[in-house]
Amino acid sequence: MEAAISAIVGDLINRVVCFLVRKYTNKVGEDDRLWRLNQLLLRIVAVVEEADGRYITNSAMLKQLEFFVESMYQGYHMLDTFKYKSLLEGITAEEVRYSPTLSIRSFRLKRSRTMDGTRRSTSMCDSLQSLLQNLEATVANMNEFVILLMGCERMYRRPYDTYLFTDNFMFGRHVEKQRIINFLLQPADPGAALMVLPVIGGCRVGKKVLISHVCSDERVLSHFSSILHISGSNMQSMENTIFKNNTKTLVVIELVLDIDDEKWIKFYSSLAHLSGGSKMIIVGRLGKLARFGTVKPVYLNSLSQAEYNYLFKMLAFGNTDQKATQS
């Protein structure tokens, strides 16, 4: 009997020791991976911020920049997820510590919650490891992008231009803005038809704000003699009044609803008097409006959860790292 009891106790002690060692090892490994993630994000942020201040005309570089920005948001979202997990674990530990008498029912609930938490923790660790591998590959292939970025012209920024506490602040649309500017500054062939770029996105995704920032860019302002903003309901009244001037003009038209092809052809023909180099931007929600474009449309999607999380921290703390802000 004593031998059986001794064997059971020894097995329990061995299991407890193995559990504690495994938990400590996992914690150390998790902290190391989070530290590596933070270091990789610092390098990516430095490149993204530098790219945000330069004019990028290379479409492949814009595609790379879009990938860097997406990786940055995902990385910071993962960091916040683990911070929230650590906070919950601390709260659970305090509950157990200050609850000397726990019923069987509450114990079972806590045990079930712990098992679920363990499964979620394993899944999160796998996601963290996968994200780390992707970011390490991204940083390793970033040197060529940085070299090409140094050859891009630097933007002129007015004081407080990019501060977050402004009414018309634009967030997360740098790549789309550069694509539109590249289209507007693209030289037009003599005698070519008016080039039209559709900008299409859902409700409240920032289409008007994006176009406003594009039209206020110094290179766009100096490239066009005038910029006209009209709505689809005023198309017929505008045909015989404004477009008789032979000047290089940027026409921005907002179409809330779809229009007939005949009506569009008539309106488009009325722009023939504009000077060569004039451009048009169509702003609307409907994907069918892309048929009126002469170039590939720019689509705006809603921001992801990771992007909203990043934006919230910037608005609330002025920094992505709350500790750094408080110190």
TAMO-V402694 format. One record per residue. N is the residue number from 0. RES is the residue in three letters. SS is DSSP state (helix for helix, strand for strand, loop for the rest). PSI is psi in radians with two decimals (NA if undefined). Layout:
n=N res=RES ss=SS psi=PSI
n=N res=RES ss=SS psi=PSI
This chain:
n=0 res=MET ss=loop psi=-0.80
n=1 res=GLU ss=helix psi=-0.63
n=2 res=ALA ss=helix psi=-0.69
n=3 res=ALA ss=helix psi=-0.78
n=4 res=ILE ss=helix psi=-0.73
n=5 res=SER ss=helix psi=-0.70
n=6 res=ALA ss=helix psi=-0.72
n=7 res=ILE ss=helix psi=-0.80
n=8 res=VAL ss=helix psi=-0.74
n=9 res=GLY ss=helix psi=-0.70
n=10 res=ASP ss=helix psi=-0.71
n=11 res=LEU ss=helix psi=-0.76
n=12 res=ILE ss=helix psi=-0.71
n=13 res=ASN ss=helix psi=-0.71
n=14 res=ARG ss=helix psi=-0.72
n=15 res=VAL ss=helix psi=-0.76
n=16 res=VAL ss=helix psi=-0.76
n=17 res=CYS ss=helix psi=-0.69
n=18 res=PHE ss=helix psi=-0.77
n=19 res=LEU ss=helix psi=-0.72
n=20 res=VAL ss=helix psi=-0.76
n=21 res=ARG ss=helix psi=-0.71
n=22 res=LYS ss=helix psi=-0.73
n=23 res=TYR ss=helix psi=-0.73
n=24 res=THR ss=helix psi=-0.77
n=25 res=ASN ss=helix psi=-0.68
n=26 res=LYS ss=helix psi=-0.77
n=27 res=VAL ss=helix psi=-0.75
n=28 res=GLY ss=helix psi=-0.67
n=29 res=GLU ss=helix psi=-0.77
n=30 res=ASP ss=helix psi=-0.68
n=31 res=ASP ss=helix psi=-0.73
n=32 res=ARG ss=helix psi=-0.66
n=33 res=LEU ss=helix psi=-0.66
n=34 res=TRP ss=helix psi=-0.76
n=35 res=ARG ss=helix psi=-0.70
n=36 res=LEU ss=helix psi=-0.75
n=37 res=ASN ss=helix psi=-0.70
n=38 res=GLN ss=helix psi=-0.70
n=39 res=LEU ss=helix psi=-0.69
n=40 res=LEU ss=helix psi=-0.64
n=41 res=LEU ss=helix psi=-0.70
n=42 res=ARG ss=helix psi=-0.71
n=43 res=ILE ss=helix psi=-0.72
n=44 res=VAL ss=helix psi=-0.71
n=45 res=ALA ss=helix psi=-0.73
n=46 res=VAL ss=helix psi=-0.74
n=47 res=VAL ss=helix psi=-0.74
n=48 res=GLU ss=helix psi=-0.64
n=49 res=GLU ss=helix psi=-0.71
n=50 res=ALA ss=helix psi=-0.55
n=51 res=ASP ss=helix psi=-0.35
n=52 res=GLY ss=loop psi=0.25
n=53 res=ARG ss=strand psi=2.67
n=54 res=TYR ss=loop psi=2.06
n=55 res=ILE ss=loop psi=2.02
n=56 res=THR ss=loop psi=-0.23
n=57 res=ASN ss=loop psi=2.10
n=58 res=SER ss=helix psi=-0.60
n=59 res=ALA ss=helix psi=-0.66
n=60 res=MET ss=helix psi=-0.66
n=61 res=LEU ss=helix psi=-0.64
n=62 res=LYS ss=helix psi=-0.72
n=63 res=GLN ss=helix psi=-0.76
n=64 res=LEU ss=helix psi=-0.71
n=65 res=GLU ss=helix psi=-0.68
n=66 res=PHE ss=helix psi=-0.70
n=67 res=PHE ss=helix psi=-0.78
n=68 res=VAL ss=helix psi=-0.77
n=69 res=GLU ss=helix psi=-0.73
n=70 res=SER ss=helix psi=-0.67
n=71 res=MET ss=helix psi=-0.81
n=72 res=TYR ss=helix psi=-0.75
n=73 res=GLN ss=helix psi=-0.69
n=74 res=GLY ss=helix psi=-0.80
n=75 res=TYR ss=helix psi=-0.59
n=76 res=HIS ss=helix psi=-0.67
n=77 res=MET ss=helix psi=-0.72
n=78 res=LEU ss=helix psi=-0.79
n=79 res=ASP ss=helix psi=-0.63
n=80 res=THR ss=helix psi=-0.74
n=81 res=PHE ss=helix psi=-0.57
n=82 res=LYS ss=helix psi=-0.72
n=83 res=TYR ss=helix psi=-0.67
n=84 res=LYS ss=helix psi=-0.76
n=85 res=SER ss=helix psi=-0.67
n=86 res=LEU ss=helix psi=-0.74
n=87 res=LEU ss=helix psi=-0.69
n=88 res=GLU ss=helix psi=-0.65
n=89 res=GLY ss=helix psi=-0.69
n=90 res=ILE ss=helix psi=-0.72
n=91 res=THR ss=helix psi=-0.70
n=92 res=ALA ss=helix psi=-0.68
n=93 res=GLU ss=helix psi=-0.66
n=94 res=GLU ss=helix psi=-0.78
n=95 res=VAL ss=helix psi=-0.67
n=96 res=ARG ss=helix psi=-0.72
n=97 res=TYR ss=loop psi=0.42
n=98 res=SER ss=loop psi=1.40
n=99 res=PRO ss=loop psi=-0.47
n=100 res=THR ss=loop psi=1.90
n=101 res=LEU ss=loop psi=2.28
n=102 res=SER ss=loop psi=2.85
n=103 res=ILE ss=helix psi=-0.66
n=104 res=ARG ss=helix psi=-0.81
n=105 res=SER ss=helix psi=-0.59
n=106 res=PHE ss=helix psi=-0.73
n=107 res=ARG ss=helix psi=-0.68
n=108 res=LEU ss=helix psi=-0.76
n=109 res=LYS ss=helix psi=-0.66
n=110 res=ARG ss=helix psi=-0.75
n=111 res=SER ss=helix psi=-0.73
n=112 res=ARG ss=helix psi=-0.63
n=113 res=THR ss=helix psi=-0.73
n=114 res=MET ss=helix psi=-0.75
n=115 res=ASP ss=helix psi=-0.72
n=116 res=GLY ss=helix psi=-0.62
n=117 res=THR ss=helix psi=-0.75
n=118 res=ARG ss=helix psi=-0.73
n=119 res=ARG ss=helix psi=-0.68
n=120 res=SER ss=helix psi=-0.72
n=121 res=THR ss=helix psi=-0.74
n=122 res=SER ss=helix psi=-0.70
n=123 res=MET ss=helix psi=-0.70
n=124 res=CYS ss=helix psi=-0.68
n=125 res=ASP ss=helix psi=-0.72
n=126 res=SER ss=helix psi=-0.68
n=127 res=LEU ss=helix psi=-0.78
n=128 res=GLN ss=helix psi=-0.73
n=129 res=SER ss=helix psi=-0.75
n=130 res=LEU ss=helix psi=-0.70
n=131 res=LEU ss=helix psi=-0.78
n=132 res=GLN ss=helix psi=-0.71
n=133 res=ASN ss=helix psi=-0.75
n=134 res=LEU ss=helix psi=-0.65
n=135 res=GLU ss=helix psi=-0.70
n=136 res=ALA ss=helix psi=-0.64
n=137 res=THR ss=helix psi=-0.82
n=138 res=VAL ss=helix psi=-0.65
n=139 res=ALA ss=helix psi=-0.51
n=140 res=ASN ss=loop psi=0.31
n=141 res=MET ss=loop psi=-0.24
n=142 res=ASN ss=helix psi=-0.77
n=143 res=GLU ss=helix psi=-0.70
n=144 res=PHE ss=helix psi=-0.74
n=145 res=VAL ss=helix psi=-0.71
n=146 res=ILE ss=helix psi=-0.79
n=147 res=LEU ss=helix psi=-0.58
n=148 res=LEU ss=helix psi=-0.59
n=149 res=MET ss=loop psi=-0.34
n=150 res=GLY ss=loop psi=-0.05
n=151 res=CYS ss=loop psi=2.52
n=152 res=GLU ss=loop psi=2.40
n=153 res=ARG ss=strand psi=2.46
n=154 res=MET ss=loop psi=2.62
n=155 res=TYR ss=loop psi=2.17
n=156 res=ARG ss=loop psi=2.26
n=157 res=ARG ss=loop psi=2.69
n=158 res=PRO ss=loop psi=2.41
n=159 res=TYR ss=loop psi=0.28
n=160 res=ASP ss=loop psi=-0.64
n=161 res=THR ss=loop psi=0.26
n=162 res=TYR ss=loop psi=2.62
n=163 res=LEU ss=loop psi=-0.45
n=164 res=PHE ss=loop psi=1.05
n=165 res=THR ss=loop psi=2.68
n=166 res=ASP ss=loop psi=-0.56
n=167 res=ASN ss=loop psi=0.64
n=168 res=PHE ss=loop psi=2.34
n=169 res=MET ss=loop psi=2.19
n=170 res=PHE ss=loop psi=2.36
n=171 res=GLY ss=loop psi=0.37
n=172 res=ARG ss=loop psi=0.44
n=173 res=HIS ss=helix psi=-0.75
n=174 res=VAL ss=helix psi=-0.80
n=175 res=GLU ss=helix psi=-0.69
n=176 res=LYS ss=helix psi=-0.76
n=177 res=GLN ss=helix psi=-0.65
n=178 res=ARG ss=helix psi=-0.70
n=179 res=ILE ss=helix psi=-0.75
n=180 res=ILE ss=helix psi=-0.73
n=181 res=ASN ss=helix psi=-0.68
n=182 res=PHE ss=helix psi=-0.77
n=183 res=LEU ss=helix psi=-0.61
n=184 res=LEU ss=helix psi=-0.07
n=185 res=GLN ss=loop psi=2.22
n=186 res=PRO ss=loop psi=2.44
n=187 res=ALA ss=loop psi=2.50
n=188 res=ASP ss=loop psi=2.46
n=189 res=PRO ss=loop psi=2.28
n=190 res=GLY ss=loop psi=0.01
n=191 res=ALA ss=loop psi=2.72
n=192 res=ALA ss=loop psi=2.80
n=193 res=LEU ss=loop psi=2.25
n=194 res=MET ss=strand psi=2.39
n=195 res=VAL ss=strand psi=2.25
n=196 res=LEU ss=strand psi=2.01
n=197 res=PRO ss=strand psi=2.35
n=198 res=VAL ss=strand psi=1.91
n=199 res=ILE ss=strand psi=2.35
n=200 res=GLY ss=strand psi=2.86
n=201 res=GLY ss=loop psi=-3.05
n=202 res=CYS ss=loop psi=2.29
n=203 res=ARG ss=loop psi=0.70
n=204 res=VAL ss=loop psi=-0.08
n=205 res=GLY ss=loop psi=0.46
n=206 res=LYS ss=helix psi=-0.86
n=207 res=LYS ss=helix psi=-0.69
n=208 res=VAL ss=helix psi=-0.73
n=209 res=LEU ss=helix psi=-0.82
n=210 res=ILE ss=helix psi=-0.64
n=211 res=SER ss=helix psi=-0.73
n=212 res=HIS ss=helix psi=-0.64
n=213 res=VAL ss=helix psi=-0.80
n=214 res=CYS ss=helix psi=-0.35
n=215 res=SER ss=loop psi=-0.02
n=216 res=ASP ss=loop psi=2.41
n=217 res=GLU ss=helix psi=-0.65
n=218 res=ARG ss=helix psi=-0.60
n=219 res=VAL ss=helix psi=-0.75
n=220 res=LEU ss=helix psi=-0.68
n=221 res=SER ss=helix psi=-0.30
n=222 res=HIS ss=helix psi=-0.57
n=223 res=PHE ss=loop psi=2.49
n=224 res=SER ss=loop psi=-0.57
n=225 res=SER ss=strand psi=2.71
n=226 res=ILE ss=strand psi=2.14
n=227 res=LEU ss=strand psi=2.28
n=228 res=HIS ss=strand psi=2.08
n=229 res=ILE ss=strand psi=2.77
n=230 res=SER ss=strand psi=2.80
n=231 res=GLY ss=helix psi=-0.52
n=232 res=SER ss=helix psi=-0.31
n=233 res=ASN ss=helix psi=0.22
n=234 res=MET ss=helix psi=-0.82
n=235 res=GLN ss=helix psi=-0.68
n=236 res=SER ss=helix psi=-0.37
n=237 res=MET ss=helix psi=-0.30
n=238 res=GLU ss=helix psi=-0.73
n=239 res=ASN ss=loop psi=0.23
n=240 res=THR ss=loop psi=-0.93
n=241 res=ILE ss=loop psi=-0.61
n=242 res=PHE ss=loop psi=0.33
n=243 res=LYS ss=loop psi=-0.24
n=244 res=ASN ss=loop psi=2.31
n=245 res=ASN ss=loop psi=1.24
n=246 res=THR ss=loop psi=2.74
n=247 res=LYS ss=loop psi=1.95
n=248 res=THR ss=strand psi=2.49
n=249 res=LEU ss=strand psi=2.08
n=250 res=VAL ss=strand psi=2.11
n=251 res=VAL ss=strand psi=2.00
n=252 res=ILE ss=strand psi=2.28
n=253 res=GLU ss=strand psi=2.11
n=254 res=LEU ss=strand psi=1.91
n=255 res=VAL ss=loop psi=-0.68
n=256 res=LEU ss=loop psi=2.89
n=257 res=ASP ss=loop psi=2.70
n=258 res=ILE ss=loop psi=2.80
n=259 res=ASP ss=loop psi=2.60
n=260 res=ASP ss=helix psi=-0.67
n=261 res=GLU ss=helix psi=-0.74
n=262 res=LYS ss=helix psi=-0.69
n=263 res=TRP ss=helix psi=-0.74
n=264 res=ILE ss=helix psi=-0.70
n=265 res=LYS ss=helix psi=-0.76
n=266 res=PHE ss=helix psi=-0.75
n=267 res=TYR ss=helix psi=-0.64
n=268 res=SER ss=helix psi=-0.48
n=269 res=SER ss=helix psi=-0.19
n=270 res=LEU ss=helix psi=0.09
n=271 res=ALA ss=helix psi=-0.38
n=272 res=HIS ss=helix psi=-0.18
n=273 res=LEU ss=loop psi=2.66
n=274 res=SER ss=loop psi=2.72
n=275 res=GLY ss=loop psi=2.45
n=276 res=GLY ss=loop psi=-0.14
n=277 res=SER ss=loop psi=2.64
n=278 res=LYS ss=strand psi=2.82
n=279 res=MET ss=strand psi=2.48
n=280 res=ILE ss=strand psi=2.21
n=281 res=ILE ss=strand psi=2.22
n=282 res=VAL ss=strand psi=2.14
n=283 res=GLY ss=strand psi=3.00
n=284 res=ARG ss=loop psi=-0.47
n=285 res=LEU ss=loop psi=2.30
n=286 res=GLY ss=helix psi=-0.40
n=287 res=LYS ss=helix psi=-0.36
n=288 res=LEU ss=helix psi=-0.25
n=289 res=ALA ss=helix psi=-0.36
n=290 res=ARG ss=helix psi=-0.31
n=291 res=PHE ss=helix psi=-0.16
n=292 res=GLY ss=loop psi=2.66
n=293 res=THR ss=loop psi=-0.13
n=294 res=VAL ss=loop psi=3.02
n=295 res=LYS ss=loop psi=2.30
n=296 res=PRO ss=loop psi=2.80
n=297 res=VAL ss=strand psi=2.07
n=298 res=TYR ss=strand psi=2.36
n=299 res=LEU ss=strand psi=2.16
n=300 res=ASN ss=loop psi=2.85
n=301 res=SER ss=loop psi=2.62
n=302 res=LEU ss=loop psi=2.59
n=303 res=SER ss=loop psi=2.96
n=304 res=GLN ss=helix psi=-0.68
n=305 res=ALA ss=helix psi=-0.67
n=306 res=GLU ss=helix psi=-0.75
n=307 res=TYR ss=helix psi=-0.65
n=308 res=ASN ss=helix psi=-0.75
n=309 res=TYR ss=helix psi=-0.76
n=310 res=LEU ss=helix psi=-0.72
n=311 res=PHE ss=helix psi=-0.78
n=312 res=LYS ss=helix psi=-0.67
n=313 res=MET ss=helix psi=-0.70
n=314 res=LEU ss=helix psi=-0.68
n=315 res=ALA ss=helix psi=-0.69
n=316 res=PHE ss=helix psi=-0.21
n=317 res=GLY ss=loop psi=0.13
n=318 res=ASN ss=loop psi=2.68
n=319 res=THR ss=loop psi=-0.21
n=320 res=ASP ss=loop psi=1.85
n=321 res=GLN ss=helix psi=-0.66
n=322 res=LYS ss=helix psi=-0.72
n=323 res=ALA ss=helix psi=-0.61
n=324 res=THR ss=helix psi=-0.74
n=325 res=GLN ss=helix psi=-0.58
n=326 res=SER ss=loop psi=NA
